[in-house]
Amino acid sequence: MDEKDANPATIAAQALGWIDETTRAVSPGLHVSSTYVRDVDNGYRSGRAYARADNPAFDQPEAVLAALEHGAAAMLFASGVAAATACFLALKPGDHVVAPKVMYWSLRHWLMTFARDWGLDVELVDMTDPDALKRAMRLGKTRLVWAETPANPLWDITDIASAATIAHEAGARLAVDSTVATPVFTQPIALGADIVMHSATKYLNGHSDLVAGALIARADDEYWQRIKSVRLQIGAILGSFESWLLLRGMRTLYPRVKTAGANAQKIAEHFAGHARIAQVLYPGLPDFPGHAVAARQMKGGYGAMLSIRVKGGEQAAIGAAAKVQVWKRATSLGGVESLVEHRASVEGANSPCPPDLLRLSVGIEDATDLIGDLEQALKA
Ligand SMILES: Cc1ncc(COP(=O)(O)O)c(C=O)c1O
């Protein structure tokens, strides 16, 4: 069987089955060279000249990501933010872009400040409402629709297939931040998206020990080449060791994410209707507003991110977070260890995040330990 035709968990576990031809090693060597020797006739027949452009350390992780996301090509970046901003910097000043009101706060901040100053016409919409997206589109002017699903920190669900149709009808592309869904639960390109973005810092690596980003493209077209040129020209590249670590992390993507997702479902169900919780926000709960769309486009689980709103407001939420012992009080998400964060403290003014909200990144520990620890923290 060709490795590319294998099931995704097999592709990830075997990193496409590559074996180093010189050493027969199943794990690739660490390529650290910054430069490559020219041929005597001044050419570069190896295809590589300088590591800011072509680092062999990128080849295997990029190939694995393209296979898992059903894309034509993938690119690694220095961070998730570097990957996301490259999609916007590959546009031209004056272009109109549409992004969600609920999204990763730091990228929203960048769009409202740097991107606007640079000349992009940025419009924020309620991405859960296809009519709102339709109304925002400007034929021939809108170049990019940015979606994030499930979206930080309320876990809003965007209907990817419908957003792709709306974007394409107006001549725009759809890019999806699929960091939280991961390729395990959602394949945006198969649903019509043009670009998939990941903060590889999170689930793809999975061990809270590197910062990285990735883009995967439906087509290796002129826009993709512009993104490639942005990466080269601003130097937003991942280091060799981080690329190697990311490939190692991705080998366990499927069992990690499935376990974390099952834990999250248990935790959400346990705390829904709990005496000290005002609301549990999780796409896997049947009364969650985006549940029906999530059930259609997410396969095998609803992700491992959820939020709880603590009765008693901001101080009660911060107080509960102060008492956890198993959960770690930290930002970020997608590691094997569970994290809790009072999100409004991070996002500051202009955030849609309510002050009583704790964001939970559920890891792969025993679910009873996680539930028991939250119970004691809420009671304390
Ligand atoms: C959904 C989402 N997208 C993008 C990012 C940015 O990624 P990075 O921190 O790797 O730059 C994050 C980081 O928290 C995130 O949660």
The ligand as an SDF file (V2000), in Angstrom:
LIG
                    3D

 16 16  0  0  0  0  0  0  0  0999 V2000
   -6.5230   29.2280   17.7860 C   0  0  0  0  0  0  0  0  0  0  0  0
   -5.1600   29.8330   17.7850 C   0  0  0  0  0  0  0  0  0  0  0  0
   -4.6750   30.3190   16.6360 N   0  0  0  0  0  0  0  0  0  0  0  0
   -3.4460   30.8680   16.5730 C   0  0  0  0  0  0  0  0  0  0  0  0
   -2.6480   30.9750   17.7000 C   0  0  0  0  0  0  0  0  0  0  0  0
   -1.2790   31.6070   17.5980 C   0  0  0  0  0  0  0  0  0  0  0  0
   -0.3010   30.6260   17.6350 O   0  0  0  0  0  0  0  0  0  0  0  0
    1.2090   30.8300   18.1540 P   0  0  0  0  0  0  0  0  0  0  0  0
    1.1210   31.1450   19.6100 O   0  0  0  0  0  0  0  0  0  0  0  0
    1.8470   29.5330   17.8300 O   0  0  0  0  0  0  0  0  0  0  0  0
    1.7800   31.9820   17.3850 O   0  0  0  0  0  0  0  0  0  0  0  0
   -3.1000   30.4800   18.9130 C   0  0  0  0  0  0  0  0  0  0  0  0
   -2.2440   30.5860   20.1120 C   0  0  0  0  0  0  0  0  0  0  0  0
   -2.6850   30.5620   21.2340 O   0  0  0  0  0  0  0  0  0  0  0  0
   -4.3970   29.8940   18.9550 C   0  0  0  0  0  0  0  0  0  0  0  0
   -4.9060   29.4200   20.1210 O   0  0  0  0  0  0  0  0  0  0  0  0
  1  2  1  0
  2  3  1  0
  2 15  2  0
  3  4  2  0
  4  5  1  0
  5  6  1  0
  5 12  2  0
  6  7  1  0
  7  8  1  0
  8  9  2  0
  8 10  1  0
  8 11  1  0
 12 13  1  0
 12 15  1  0
 13 14  2  0
 15 16  1  0
M  END
$$$$
